[in-house]
């Protein structure tokens, strides 16, 4: 497959150095780097999402489904100065 790559200057310098160190062609160095990089970033199996419930200690008579109503009552009492 033929393609064109635009490389950042730092990556191009690393590739040139690797070519000199290994006496390999640019194609060989890039293919090897891509194989290693793509194998290292293989997608992981997704972990199942777990919810751990927490037991809240509500006072008797307080319905957790109606906390907004309780807040409204407190605001009215505070406004009336009770």
PDB file of N, CA, C and O in Angstrom:
ATOM      1  N   UNK A   1       0.845  -1.173   0.000  1.00  0.00           N
ATOM      2  CA  UNK A   1       0.000   0.000   0.000  1.00  0.00           C
ATOM      3  C   UNK A   1       0.895   1.242   0.000  1.00  0.00           C
ATOM      4  O   UNK A   1       1.798   1.367   0.827  1.00  0.00           O
ATOM      5  N   UNK A   2       0.641   2.127  -0.908  1.00  0.00           N
ATOM      6  CA  UNK A   2       1.393   3.372  -0.968  1.00  0.00           C
ATOM      7  C   UNK A   2       0.575   4.451  -0.276  1.00  0.00           C
ATOM      8  O   UNK A   2      -0.637   4.558  -0.462  1.00  0.00           O
ATOM      9  N   UNK A   3       1.268   5.241   0.522  1.00  0.00           N
ATOM     10  CA  UNK A   3       0.594   6.350   1.191  1.00  0.00           C
ATOM     11  C   UNK A   3       1.615   7.436   1.485  1.00  0.00           C
ATOM     12  O   UNK A   3       2.822   7.207   1.404  1.00  0.00           O
ATOM     13  N   UNK A   4       1.126   8.606   1.824  1.00  0.00           N
ATOM     14  CA  UNK A   4       1.992   9.723   2.175  1.00  0.00           C
ATOM     15  C   UNK A   4       1.802  10.037   3.646  1.00  0.00           C
ATOM     16  O   UNK A   4       0.673  10.140   4.125  1.00  0.00           O
ATOM     17  N   UNK A   5       2.914  10.192   4.367  1.00  0.00           N
ATOM     18  CA  UNK A   5       2.862  10.530   5.783  1.00  0.00           C
ATOM     19  C   UNK A   5       3.444  11.906   6.004  1.00  0.00           C
ATOM     20  O   UNK A   5       4.450  12.257   5.388  1.00  0.00           O
ATOM     21  N   UNK A   6       2.839  12.682   6.861  1.00  0.00           N
ATOM     22  CA  UNK A   6       3.416  13.945   7.310  1.00  0.00           C
ATOM     23  C   UNK A   6       3.909  13.709   8.729  1.00  0.00           C
ATOM     24  O   UNK A   6       3.111  13.486   9.639  1.00  0.00           O
ATOM     25  N   UNK A   7       5.215  13.756   8.917  1.00  0.00           N
ATOM     26  CA  UNK A   7       5.804  13.455  10.213  1.00  0.00           C
ATOM     27  C   UNK A   7       6.208  14.731  10.934  1.00  0.00           C
ATOM     28  O   UNK A   7       6.661  15.695  10.317  1.00  0.00           O
ATOM     29  N   UNK A   8       6.039  14.722  12.239  1.00  0.00           N
ATOM     30  CA  UNK A   8       6.549  15.821  13.046  1.00  0.00           C
ATOM     31  C   UNK A   8       8.081  15.755  13.017  1.00  0.00           C
ATOM     32  O   UNK A   8       8.656  14.677  12.866  1.00  0.00           O
ATOM     33  N   UNK A   9       8.725  16.896  13.159  1.00  0.00           N
ATOM     34  CA  UNK A   9      10.195  16.912  13.079  1.00  0.00           C
ATOM     35  C   UNK A   9      10.876  15.977  14.081  1.00  0.00           C
ATOM     36  O   UNK A   9      11.876  15.343  13.743  1.00  0.00           O
ATOM     37  N   UNK A  10      10.358  15.883  15.295  1.00  0.00           N
ATOM     38  CA  UNK A  10      10.991  15.017  16.282  1.00  0.00           C
ATOM     39  C   UNK A  10      10.863  13.546  15.898  1.00  0.00           C
ATOM     40  O   UNK A  10      11.786  12.763  16.120  1.00  0.00           O
ATOM     41  N   UNK A  11       9.717  13.169  15.321  1.00  0.00           N
ATOM     42  CA  UNK A  11       9.514  11.781  14.884  1.00  0.00           C
ATOM     43  C   UNK A  11      10.427  11.471  13.706  1.00  0.00           C
ATOM     44  O   UNK A  11      11.011  10.389  13.643  1.00  0.00           O
ATOM     45  N   UNK A  12      10.555  12.407  12.774  1.00  0.00           N
ATOM     46  CA  UNK A  12      11.436  12.201  11.617  1.00  0.00           C
ATOM     47  C   UNK A  12      12.882  12.019  12.073  1.00  0.00           C
ATOM     48  O   UNK A  12      13.608  11.197  11.514  1.00  0.00           O
ATOM     49  N   UNK A  13      13.305  12.779  13.083  1.00  0.00           N
ATOM     50  CA  UNK A  13      14.670  12.642  13.589  1.00  0.00           C
ATOM     51  C   UNK A  13      14.889  11.275  14.230  1.00  0.00           C
ATOM     52  O   UNK A  13      15.944  10.664  14.060  1.00  0.00           O
ATOM     53  N   UNK A  14      13.892  10.802  14.963  1.00  0.00           N
ATOM     54  CA  UNK A  14      14.002   9.475  15.579  1.00  0.00           C
ATOM     55  C   UNK A  14      14.080   8.402  14.500  1.00  0.00           C
ATOM     56  O   UNK A  14      14.870   7.464  14.609  1.00  0.00           O
ATOM     57  N   UNK A  15      13.265   8.537  13.460  1.00  0.00           N
ATOM     58  CA  UNK A  15      13.287   7.561  12.364  1.00  0.00           C
ATOM     59  C   UNK A  15      14.642   7.558  11.654  1.00  0.00           C
ATOM     60  O   UNK A  15      15.194   6.499  11.355  1.00  0.00           O
ATOM     61  N   UNK A  16      15.167   8.754  11.389  1.00  0.00           N
ATOM     62  CA  UNK A  16      16.483   8.825  10.734  1.00  0.00           C
ATOM     63  C   UNK A  16      17.552   8.155  11.589  1.00  0.00           C
ATOM     64  O   UNK A  16      18.398   7.424  11.075  1.00  0.00           O
ATOM     65  N   UNK A  17      17.510   8.406  12.893  1.00  0.00           N
ATOM     66  CA  UNK A  17      18.489   7.799  13.791  1.00  0.00           C
ATOM     67  C   UNK A  17      18.344   6.282  13.812  1.00  0.00           C
ATOM     68  O   UNK A  17      19.339   5.558  13.800  1.00  0.00           O
ATOM     69  N   UNK A  18      17.105   5.806  13.843  1.00  0.00           N
ATOM     70  CA  UNK A  18      16.869   4.357  13.846  1.00  0.00           C
ATOM     71  C   UNK A  18      17.347   3.725  12.549  1.00  0.00           C
ATOM     72  O   UNK A  18      17.888   2.620  12.559  1.00  0.00           O
ATOM     73  N   UNK A  19      17.149   4.427  11.416  1.00  0.00           N
ATOM     74  CA  UNK A  19      17.624   3.923  10.127  1.00  0.00           C
ATOM     75  C   UNK A  19      19.140   3.783  10.131  1.00  0.00           C
ATOM     76  O   UNK A  19      19.680   2.801   9.621  1.00  0.00           O
ATOM     77  N   UNK A  20      19.826   4.770  10.709  1.00  0.00           N
ATOM     78  CA  UNK A  20      21.293   4.711  10.770  1.00  0.00           C
ATOM     79  C   UNK A  20      21.757   3.595  11.702  1.00  0.00           C
ATOM     80  O   UNK A  20      22.706   2.874  11.394  1.00  0.00           O
ATOM     81  N   UNK A  21      21.083   3.457  12.842  1.00  0.00           N
ATOM     82  CA  UNK A  21      21.505   2.455  13.833  1.00  0.00           C
ATOM     83  C   UNK A  21      21.302   1.025  13.340  1.00  0.00           C
ATOM     84  O   UNK A  21      22.101   0.140  13.647  1.00  0.00           O
ATOM     85  N   UNK A  22      20.231   0.800  12.573  1.00  0.00           N
ATOM     86  CA  UNK A  22      19.886  -0.569  12.180  1.00  0.00           C
ATOM     87  C   UNK A  22      20.215  -0.882  10.729  1.00  0.00           C
ATOM     88  O   UNK A  22      20.095  -2.032  10.305  1.00  0.00           O
ATOM     89  N   UNK A  23      20.624   0.112   9.967  1.00  0.00           N
ATOM     90  CA  UNK A  23      20.893  -0.059   8.525  1.00  0.00           C
ATOM     91  C   UNK A  23      19.665  -0.593   7.791  1.00  0.00           C
ATOM     92  O   UNK A  23      19.785  -1.389   6.860  1.00  0.00           O
ATOM     93  N   UNK A  24      18.497  -0.151   8.215  1.00  0.00           N
ATOM     94  CA  UNK A  24      17.247  -0.535   7.553  1.00  0.00           C
ATOM     95  C   UNK A  24      16.720   0.648   6.756  1.00  0.00           C
ATOM     96  O   UNK A  24      17.118   1.792   6.977  1.00  0.00           O
ATOM     97  N   UNK A  25      15.812   0.353   5.821  1.00  0.00           N
ATOM     98  CA  UNK A  25      15.194   1.408   5.032  1.00  0.00           C
ATOM     99  C   UNK A  25      14.101   2.101   5.855  1.00  0.00           C
ATOM    100  O   UNK A  25      13.664   1.602   6.892  1.00  0.00           O
ATOM    101  N   UNK A  26      13.680   3.257   5.360  1.00  0.00           N
ATOM    102  CA  UNK A  26      12.609   3.992   6.025  1.00  0.00           C
ATOM    103  C   UNK A  26      11.353   3.128   6.112  1.00  0.00           C
ATOM    104  O   UNK A  26      10.685   3.098   7.146  1.00  0.00           O
ATOM    105  N   UNK A  27      11.038   2.429   5.030  1.00  0.00           N
ATOM    106  CA  UNK A  27       9.859   1.560   5.005  1.00  0.00           C
ATOM    107  C   UNK A  27       9.947   0.496   6.093  1.00  0.00           C
ATOM    108  O   UNK A  27       8.965   0.258   6.796  1.00  0.00           O
ATOM    109  N   UNK A  28      11.087  -0.139   6.244  1.00  0.00           N
ATOM    110  CA  UNK A  28      11.249  -1.192   7.248  1.00  0.00           C
ATOM    111  C   UNK A  28      11.110  -0.635   8.668  1.00  0.00           C
ATOM    112  O   UNK A  28      10.458  -1.242   9.519  1.00  0.00           O
ATOM    113  N   UNK A  29      11.723   0.515   8.913  1.00  0.00           N
ATOM    114  CA  UNK A  29      11.672   1.115  10.249  1.00  0.00           C
ATOM    115  C   UNK A  29      10.247   1.523  10.601  1.00  0.00           C
ATOM    116  O   UNK A  29       9.788   1.274  11.716  1.00  0.00           O
ATOM    117  N   UNK A  30       9.545   2.150   9.659  1.00  0.00           N
ATOM    118  CA  UNK A  30       8.170   2.583   9.928  1.00  0.00           C
ATOM    119  C   UNK A  30       7.258   1.383  10.133  1.00  0.00           C
ATOM    120  O   UNK A  30       6.449   1.378  11.060  1.00  0.00           O
ATOM    121  N   UNK A  31       7.374   0.352   9.275  1.00  0.00           N
ATOM    122  CA  UNK A  31       6.535  -0.836   9.441  1.00  0.00           C
ATOM    123  C   UNK A  31       6.771  -1.500  10.797  1.00  0.00           C
ATOM    124  O   UNK A  31       5.820  -1.911  11.461  1.00  0.00           O
ATOM    125  N   UNK A  32       8.026  -1.605  11.205  1.00  0.00           N
ATOM    126  CA  UNK A  32       8.340  -2.226  12.492  1.00  0.00           C
ATOM    127  C   UNK A  32       7.755  -1.393  13.643  1.00  0.00           C
ATOM    128  O   UNK A  32       7.168  -1.937  14.578  1.00  0.00           O
ATOM    129  N   UNK A  33       7.924  -0.081  13.561  1.00  0.00           N
ATOM    130  CA  UNK A  33       7.405   0.796  14.620  1.00  0.00           C
ATOM    131  C   UNK A  33       5.881   0.717  14.700  1.00  0.00           C
ATOM    132  O   UNK A  33       5.312   0.684  15.791  1.00  0.00           O
ATOM    133  N   UNK A  34       5.224   0.686  13.540  1.00  0.00           N
ATOM    134  CA  UNK A  34       3.764   0.597  13.528  1.00  0.00           C
ATOM    135  C   UNK A  34       3.280  -0.741  14.085  1.00  0.00           C
ATOM    136  O   UNK A  34       2.303  -0.787  14.832  1.00  0.00           O
ATOM    137  N   UNK A  35       3.960  -1.825  13.723  1.00  0.00           N
ATOM    138  CA  UNK A  35       3.573  -3.138  14.249  1.00  0.00           C
ATOM    139  C   UNK A  35       3.665  -3.158  15.776  1.00  0.00           C
ATOM    140  O   UNK A  35       2.749  -3.616  16.460  1.00  0.00           O
ATOM    141  N   UNK A  36       4.784  -2.655  16.297  1.00  0.00           N
ATOM    142  CA  UNK A  36       4.979  -2.643  17.751  1.00  0.00           C
ATOM    143  C   UNK A  36       3.945  -1.735  18.421  1.00  0.00           C
ATOM    144  O   UNK A  36       3.330  -2.109  19.419  1.00  0.00           O
ATOM    145  N   UNK A  37       3.765  -0.546  17.861  1.00  0.00           N
ATOM    146  CA  UNK A  37       2.825   0.408  18.461  1.00  0.00           C
ATOM    147  C   UNK A  37       1.389  -0.064  18.414  1.00  0.00           C
ATOM    148  O   UNK A  37       0.655   0.086  19.391  1.00  0.00           O
ATOM    149  N   UNK A  38       0.975  -0.635  17.290  1.00  0.00           N
ATOM    150  CA  UNK A  38      -0.407  -1.094  17.172  1.00  0.00           C
ATOM    151  C   UNK A  38      -0.677  -2.315  18.036  1.00  0.00           C
ATOM    152  O   UNK A  38      -1.782  -2.470  18.557  1.00  0.00           O
ATOM    153  N   UNK A  39       0.316  -3.186  18.195  1.00  0.00           N
ATOM    154  CA  UNK A  39       0.139  -4.356  19.054  1.00  0.00           C
ATOM    155  C   UNK A  39       0.039  -3.946  20.517  1.00  0.00           C
ATOM    156  O   UNK A  39      -0.685  -4.573  21.290  1.00  0.00           O
ATOM    157  N   UNK A  40       0.761  -2.895  20.902  1.00  0.00           N
ATOM    158  CA  UNK A  40       0.754  -2.451  22.294  1.00  0.00           C
ATOM    159  C   UNK A  40      -0.542  -1.750  22.668  1.00  0.00           C
ATOM    160  O   UNK A  40      -0.893  -1.683  23.846  1.00  0.00           O
ATOM    161  N   UNK A  41      -1.256  -1.228  21.680  1.00  0.00           N
ATOM    162  CA  UNK A  41      -2.486  -0.496  21.972  1.00  0.00           C
ATOM    163  C   UNK A  41      -3.722  -1.284  21.577  1.00  0.00           C
ATOM    164  O   UNK A  41      -4.752  -0.702  21.237  1.00  0.00           O
ATOM    165  N   UNK A  42      -3.623  -2.602  21.620  1.00  0.00           N
ATOM    166  CA  UNK A  42      -4.791  -3.424  21.288  1.00  0.00           C
ATOM    167  C   UNK A  42      -5.913  -3.112  22.272  1.00  0.00           C
ATOM    168  O   UNK A  42      -5.660  -2.951  23.466  1.00  0.00           O
ATOM    169  N   UNK A  43      -7.132  -3.025  21.792  1.00  0.00           N
ATOM    170  CA  UNK A  43      -8.243  -2.683  22.690  1.00  0.00           C
ATOM    171  C   UNK A  43      -8.413  -3.738  23.786  1.00  0.00           C
ATOM    172  O   UNK A  43      -8.317  -4.941  23.541  1.00  0.00           O
ATOM    173  N   UNK A  44      -8.663  -3.255  24.978  1.00  0.00           N
ATOM    174  CA  UNK A  44      -8.883  -4.141  26.109  1.00  0.00           C
ATOM    175  C   UNK A  44     -10.350  -4.516  26.190  1.00  0.00           C
ATOM    176  O   UNK A  44     -11.219  -3.798  25.695  1.00  0.00           O
ATOM    177  N   UNK A  45     -10.611  -5.645  26.818  1.00  0.00           N
ATOM    178  CA  UNK A  45     -12.001  -6.049  27.044  1.00  0.00           C
ATOM    179  C   UNK A  45     -12.630  -5.053  28.008  1.00  0.00           C
ATOM    180  O   UNK A  45     -12.048  -4.763  29.053  1.00  0.00           O
ATOM    181  N   UNK A  46     -13.794  -4.529  27.686  1.00  0.00           N
ATOM    182  CA  UNK A  46     -14.413  -3.573  28.599  1.00  0.00           C
ATOM    183  C   UNK A  46     -14.809  -4.252  29.914  1.00  0.00           C
ATOM    184  O   UNK A  46     -15.316  -5.374  29.931  1.00  0.00           O
ATOM    185  N   UNK A  47     -14.562  -3.541  31.000  1.00  0.00           N
ATOM    186  CA  UNK A  47     -14.940  -4.054  32.312  1.00  0.00           C
ATOM    187  C   UNK A  47     -16.416  -3.766  32.542  1.00  0.00           C
ATOM    188  O   UNK A  47     -16.901  -2.701  32.161  1.00  0.00           O
ATOM    189  N   UNK A  48     -17.130  -4.687  33.155  1.00  0.00           N
ATOM    190  CA  UNK A  48     -18.542  -4.418  33.424  1.00  0.00           C
ATOM    191  C   UNK A  48     -18.681  -3.271  34.425  1.00  0.00           C
ATOM    192  O   UNK A  48     -17.892  -3.141  35.361  1.00  0.00           O
ATOM    193  N   UNK A  49     -19.687  -2.458  34.208  1.00  0.00           N
ATOM    194  CA  UNK A  49     -19.951  -1.329  35.095  1.00  0.00           C
ATOM    195  C   UNK A  49     -20.678  -1.841  36.325  1.00  0.00           C
ATOM    196  O   UNK A  49     -21.697  -2.524  36.224  1.00  0.00           O
ATOM    197  N   UNK A  50     -20.139  -1.503  37.484  1.00  0.00           N
ATOM    198  CA  UNK A  50     -20.750  -1.963  38.734  1.00  0.00           C
ATOM    199  C   UNK A  50     -21.151  -0.763  39.577  1.00  0.00           C
ATOM    200  O   UNK A  50     -20.409   0.212  39.698  1.00  0.00           O
ATOM    201  N   UNK A  51     -22.321  -0.857  40.146  1.00  0.00           N
ATOM    202  CA  UNK A  51     -22.802   0.163  41.066  1.00  0.00           C
ATOM    203  C   UNK A  51     -22.827  -0.450  42.454  1.00  0.00           C
ATOM    204  O   UNK A  51     -23.434  -1.497  42.677  1.00  0.00           O
ATOM    205  N   UNK A  52     -22.160   0.217  43.382  1.00  0.00           N
ATOM    206  CA  UNK A  52     -22.174  -0.268  44.750  1.00  0.00           C
ATOM    207  C   UNK A  52     -23.124   0.604  45.554  1.00  0.00           C
ATOM    208  O   UNK A  52     -22.838   1.779  45.784  1.00  0.00           O
ATOM    209  N   UNK A  53     -24.238   0.054  45.981  1.00  0.00           N
ATOM    210  CA  UNK A  53     -25.213   0.859  46.718  1.00  0.00           C
ATOM    211  C   UNK A  53     -24.666   1.265  48.089  1.00  0.00           C
ATOM    212  O   UNK A  53     -23.837   0.578  48.684  1.00  0.00           O
ATOM    213  N   UNK A  54     -25.149   2.375  48.551  1.00  0.00           N
ATOM    214  CA  UNK A  54     -24.749   2.887  49.856  1.00  0.00           C
ATOM    215  C   UNK A  54     -26.004   3.076  50.702  1.00  0.00           C
ATOM    216  O   UNK A  54     -26.982   3.671  50.250  1.00  0.00           O
ATOM    217  N   UNK A  55     -25.972   2.575  51.911  1.00  0.00           N
ATOM    218  CA  UNK A  55     -27.119   2.711  52.810  1.00  0.00           C
ATOM    219  C   UNK A  55     -27.014   4.062  53.512  1.00  0.00           C
ATOM    220  O   UNK A  55     -26.129   4.269  54.342  1.00  0.00           O
ATOM    221  N   UNK A  56     -27.916   4.978  53.176  1.00  0.00           N
ATOM    222  CA  UNK A  56     -27.945   6.274  53.833  1.00  0.00           C
ATOM    223  C   UNK A  56     -28.769   6.162  55.102  1.00  0.00           C
ATOM    224  O   UNK A  56     -29.814   5.511  55.118  1.00  0.00           O
ATOM    225  N   UNK A  57     -28.309   6.781  56.139  1.00  0.00           N
ATOM    226  CA  UNK A  57     -29.018   6.735  57.420  1.00  0.00           C
ATOM    227  C   UNK A  57     -29.942   7.942  57.501  1.00  0.00           C
ATOM    228  O   UNK A  57     -29.543   8.995  57.997  1.00  0.00           O
ATOM    229  N   UNK A  58     -31.170   7.800  57.020  1.00  0.00           N
ATOM    230  CA  UNK A  58     -32.151   8.875  57.068  1.00  0.00           C
ATOM    231  C   UNK A  58     -32.911   8.799  58.390  1.00  0.00           C
ATOM    232  O   UNK A  58     -33.143   7.724  58.944  1.00  0.00           O
ATOM    233  N   UNK A  59     -33.282   9.964  58.863  1.00  0.00           N
ATOM    234  CA  UNK A  59     -34.092  10.000  60.075  1.00  0.00           C
ATOM    235  C   UNK A  59     -35.482   9.442  59.784  1.00  0.00           C
ATOM    236  O   UNK A  59     -35.981   9.554  58.664  1.00  0.00           O
ATOM    237  N   UNK A  60     -36.095   8.851  60.782  1.00  0.00           N
ATOM    238  CA  UNK A  60     -37.466   8.352  60.576  1.00  0.00           C
ATOM    239  C   UNK A  60     -38.381   9.497  60.141  1.00  0.00           C
ATOM    240  O   UNK A  60     -38.311  10.599  60.685  1.00  0.00           O
ATOM    241  N   UNK A  61     -39.221   9.230  59.176  1.00  0.00           N
ATOM    242  CA  UNK A  61     -40.167  10.229  58.695  1.00  0.00           C
ATOM    243  C   UNK A  61     -39.659  11.038  57.516  1.00  0.00           C
ATOM    244  O   UNK A  61     -40.423  11.811  56.937  1.00  0.00           O
ATOM    245  N   UNK A  62     -38.398  10.888  57.142  1.00  0.00           N
ATOM    246  CA  UNK A  62     -37.856  11.609  55.982  1.00  0.00           C
ATOM    247  C   UNK A  62     -37.828  10.650  54.803  1.00  0.00           C
ATOM    248  O   UNK A  62     -37.148   9.624  54.831  1.00  0.00           O
ATOM    249  N   UNK A  63     -38.571  11.000  53.776  1.00  0.00           N
ATOM    250  CA  UNK A  63     -38.639  10.186  52.567  1.00  0.00           C
ATOM    251  C   UNK A  63     -37.568  10.691  51.604  1.00  0.00           C
ATOM    252  O   UNK A  63     -37.647  11.836  51.157  1.00  0.00           O
ATOM    253  N   UNK A  64     -36.558   9.862  51.267  1.00  0.00           N
ATOM    254  CA  UNK A  64     -35.494  10.345  50.382  1.00  0.00           C
ATOM    255  C   UNK A  64     -35.995  10.741  48.998  1.00  0.00           C
ATOM    256  O   UNK A  64     -35.316  11.483  48.289  1.00  0.00           O
ATOM    257  N   UNK A  65     -37.164  10.262  48.605  1.00  0.00           N
ATOM    258  CA  UNK A  65     -37.716  10.638  47.305  1.00  0.00           C
ATOM    259  C   UNK A  65     -38.356  12.016  47.332  1.00  0.00           C
ATOM    260  O   UNK A  65     -38.706  12.560  46.284  1.00  0.00           O
ATOM    261  N   UNK A  66     -38.511  12.590  48.531  1.00  0.00           N
ATOM    262  CA  UNK A  66     -39.168  13.895  48.645  1.00  0.00           C
ATOM    263  C   UNK A  66     -38.252  14.925  49.306  1.00  0.00           C
ATOM    264  O   UNK A  66     -38.734  15.815  50.007  1.00  0.00           O
ATOM    265  N   UNK A  67     -36.956  14.818  49.094  1.00  0.00           N
ATOM    266  CA  UNK A  67     -36.015  15.747  49.714  1.00  0.00           C
ATOM    267  C   UNK A  67     -36.179  17.164  49.177  1.00  0.00           C
ATOM    268  O   UNK A  67     -35.935  18.127  49.905  1.00  0.00           O
ATOM    269  N   UNK A  68     -36.585  17.311  47.921  1.00  0.00           N
ATOM    270  CA  UNK A  68     -36.814  18.652  47.369  1.00  0.00           C
ATOM    271  C   UNK A  68     -37.950  19.347  48.103  1.00  0.00           C
ATOM    272  O   UNK A  68     -37.878  20.550  48.356  1.00  0.00           O
ATOM    273  N   UNK A  69     -39.000  18.606  48.447  1.00  0.00           N
ATOM    274  CA  UNK A  69     -40.107  19.184  49.189  1.00  0.00           C
ATOM    275  C   UNK A  69     -39.653  19.631  50.575  1.00  0.00           C
ATOM    276  O   UNK A  69     -40.056  20.689  51.058  1.00  0.00           O
ATOM    277  N   UNK A  70     -38.807  18.811  51.213  1.00  0.00           N
ATOM    278  CA  UNK A  70     -38.288  19.165  52.526  1.00  0.00           C
ATOM    279  C   UNK A  70     -37.460  20.442  52.441  1.00  0.00           C
ATOM    280  O   UNK A  70     -37.573  21.310  53.306  1.00  0.00           O
ATOM    281  N   UNK A  71     -36.631  20.565  51.410  1.00  0.00           N
ATOM    282  CA  UNK A  71     -35.833  21.770  51.222  1.00  0.00           C
ATOM    283  C   UNK A  71     -36.724  22.984  51.018  1.00  0.00           C
ATOM    284  O   UNK A  71     -36.449  24.051  51.566  1.00  0.00           O
ATOM    285  N   UNK A  72     -37.801  22.834  50.229  1.00  0.00           N
ATOM    286  CA  UNK A  72     -38.742  23.930  50.021  1.00  0.00           C
ATOM    287  C   UNK A  72     -39.366  24.362  51.342  1.00  0.00           C
ATOM    288  O   UNK A  72     -39.510  25.557  51.601  1.00  0.00           O
ATOM    289  N   UNK A  73     -39.735  23.399  52.174  1.00  0.00           N
ATOM    290  CA  UNK A  73     -40.338  23.714  53.473  1.00  0.00           C
ATOM    291  C   UNK A  73     -39.351  24.483  54.345  1.00  0.00           C
ATOM    292  O   UNK A  73     -39.736  25.440  55.018  1.00  0.00           O
ATOM    293  N   UNK A  74     -38.089  24.075  54.341  1.00  0.00           N
ATOM    294  CA  UNK A  74     -37.076  24.768  55.146  1.00  0.00           C
ATOM    295  C   UNK A  74     -36.863  26.192  54.650  1.00  0.00           C
ATOM    296  O   UNK A  74     -36.674  27.105  55.454  1.00  0.00           O
ATOM    297  N   UNK A  75     -36.893  26.392  53.328  1.00  0.00           N
ATOM    298  CA  UNK A  75     -36.717  27.727  52.784  1.00  0.00           C
ATOM    299  C   UNK A  75     -37.880  28.635  53.160  1.00  0.00           C
ATOM    300  O   UNK A  75     -37.680  29.811  53.466  1.00  0.00           O
ATOM    301  N   UNK A  76     -39.099  28.091  53.140  1.00  0.00           N
ATOM    302  CA  UNK A  76     -40.271  28.888  53.525  1.00  0.00           C
ATOM    303  C   UNK A  76     -40.157  29.243  54.998  1.00  0.00           C
ATOM    304  O   UNK A  76     -40.415  30.386  55.374  1.00  0.00           O
ATOM    305  N   UNK A  77     -39.772  28.279  55.849  1.00  0.00           N
ATOM    306  CA  UNK A  77     -39.639  28.568  57.281  1.00  0.00           C
ATOM    307  C   UNK A  77     -38.561  29.609  57.528  1.00  0.00           C
ATOM    308  O   UNK A  77     -38.728  30.475  58.386  1.00  0.00           O
ATOM    309  N   UNK A  78     -37.461  29.541  56.794  1.00  0.00           N
ATOM    310  CA  UNK A  78     -36.389  30.505  56.967  1.00  0.00           C
ATOM    311  C   UNK A  78     -36.845  31.901  56.510  1.00  0.00           C
ATOM    312  O   UNK A  78     -36.493  32.909  57.122  1.00  0.00           O
ATOM    313  N   UNK A  79     -37.624  31.942  55.438  1.00  0.00           N
ATOM    314  CA  UNK A  79     -38.115  33.223  54.932  1.00  0.00           C
ATOM    315  C   UNK A  79     -39.116  33.850  55.905  1.00  0.00           C
ATOM    316  O   UNK A  79     -39.132  35.068  56.085  1.00  0.00           O
ATOM    317  N   UNK A  80     -39.947  33.016  56.530  1.00  0.00           N
ATOM    318  CA  UNK A  80     -40.933  33.527  57.456  1.00  0.00           C
ATOM    319  C   UNK A  80     -40.314  33.851  58.822  1.00  0.00           C
ATOM    320  O   UNK A  80     -40.955  34.485  59.660  1.00  0.00           O
ATOM    321  N   UNK A  81     -39.091  33.424  59.039  1.00  0.00           N
ATOM    322  CA  UNK A  81     -38.397  33.745  60.281  1.00  0.00           C
ATOM    323  C   UNK A  81     -38.754  32.850  61.442  1.00  0.00           C
ATOM    324  O   UNK A  81     -38.679  33.266  62.598  1.00  0.00           O
ATOM    325  N   UNK A  82     -39.136  31.639  61.149  1.00  0.00           N
ATOM    326  CA  UNK A  82     -39.496  30.719  62.229  1.00  0.00           C
ATOM    327  C   UNK A  82     -38.305  30.110  62.852  1.00  0.00           C
ATOM    328  O   UNK A  82     -38.433  29.310  63.779  1.00  0.00           O
TER     329      UNK A  82
END
